[in-house]
Amino acid sequence: MPCLSRVAAFSLLSLATAGVALADPPAPPIPAKPKQVVIISFDSARDISQWKRSRALAQRTGAHFTYFLSCVFLLSPETRKEYTAPGKTSGKSNIGFAASKQEVAERLEQIGLATHEGHDIASHACGHFDGKDWSKADWLKEFASFEHILENAYAINGIAPEPAGWRDFARRAVVGFRAPYLSANKALYEALPAAGYEFDASGVSRGPAQPPRVDGITHFSLPQIPEGPKSRPVIAMDYNLYVRHSGGFERPSKAGEFSDRAYQAFRAAFDAQYQGKRIPLELGFHFTLMNDGAYWNALERFAGEACVKADVECISFRDFVSRQAAGRKQASVGG
């Protein structure tokens, strides 16, 4: 009969040589975080110098932007009557028109260059009127004006030569919309799918939010973000910061302070998502240099830090929607 101590020793040796039998199973791998998405857009897209400046920023940082174009800036004083807003006489606009035929030609060139570089051209309607009381028919009329003027901009203004493929671009490339003043109503949301749009960026949310898709339209919202010494929420758009900081009046002597406040607000909103759930962050701007360019300076500082990160993508609304659509298609095929 074997000695009990030898049996015990053999048993322990067997377990020791097995090794893995006593070890805890390996922990499952931690899922990789998705890349942080930042969506930067510009409303009205008027000044040629700002077109060039924004494109240069994109080239430095690898970003792609959305330009919400107001179509009246594709009409010269001589051709302004090509546009008639709902309920208005022809040639009326809240934001004027292009200064000259030459300016229209330069803007069309910038639109073409931006498109070639992968940026998103979207609609900001035409005359920047508040459509809160418009009917579905009114919105469809405004959309039709935008489409007609964009497609025929070269011919309307007598600018030659028209680039090959321009009309196809005008008919197919514009899939997004932002309402002037962010003023939307039920009729707008009925008109958008009827007009063939794929996304709307007229909303405002309490903070960064995942965009829902309703009736074929993806709905984006500019978030309210904490800003200033008291961290009061403000819509993440330069004009709203301008009103917050200086009541909508120029105070160039404080441009440095306002720029730093805007940058700190952008960066804090970004960091909260980058370190957290990584919900897309939307930031809105205009081509107007408010408070001596304070908000563009903040944008360039922010984008120069955030957009170059390996796990961050500064992309357009259109690109975001395209990726979501591709994901839905893949899920449908897989299911």
ABEGO torsion letter per residue (X at the ends): XBBAAAAAAAAAAAAAAAGAAABBBBBBBBBBBBBBBBBBBBBGGABAAAAAAAAAAAAAAGBBBBBBBBAAAABBAAAAAABBBBGBBBGBBAAEBBABAAAAAAAAAAAAAAAAAGBBBBBAEAAGBBAAABBAAAAAAAAAAAAAAAAAAAAAAGBOBBBBGAAAAAAAABABBBBBGGBBBAAAAAAAAAAGBABBAABBBABBBBBBBBGGBBBBBBBBBBBEAAGBBBBBBAAAAAAAAAGGBBBAAAAAAAAAAAAAAAAAAAAAAAABAGBBBBBBBBABBBGGGAAAAAAAAAAAAAAABAABBBBBAAAAAAAAAAAAAAAAAAX
